[in-house]
Amino acid sequence: MALRTKANWFGVALNSPDPQKLGRFYQRLLDWKLYADEPDWVTLAPEEKAGYNLAFQREELYERPVWPAEKGKPQMMMHLDIAVDDLQQAVAHALEAGAELADFQPQDDVRVMLDPDGHPFCLYLDSDD
């Protein structure tokens, strides 16, 4: 049995010491619309009826994760995968928006980036197209 049967919707929320700052980074990165903009909660989506969103919630005790993982350090709990058409151009856009290129890059067709709070996200070429 499915958890929800009336609507197909999901959301991902990332912790942040400054959800408005992180939300605005992802707004620039993805060119999505801001739907909630409160001191402790920010929500973005590509459009109102997209069926999914990305949210950011304040976490006062937030510790920047380390990637790749290191023993005794805060570890990444998840990461976002973002398909792109041109990897070099996407990396340049992400850097301009405020991301960092991670030191460790395990694949040629993927670039691991870090958002301003250190959450990893991957830009990748979708080979299925």
Secondary structure as UniProt FT lines:
FT   STRAND          10..16
FT   HELIX           19..30
FT   STRAND          33..38
FT   TURN            39..40
FT   STRAND          41..45
FT   TURN            48..49
FT   STRAND          52..58
FT   TURN            60..61
FT   TURN            71..72
FT   STRAND          80..84
FT   HELIX           87..97
FT   STRAND          100..101
FT   TURN            108..109
FT   STRAND          110..114
FT   TURN            116..117
FT   STRAND          120..125
FT   TURN            127..128
//
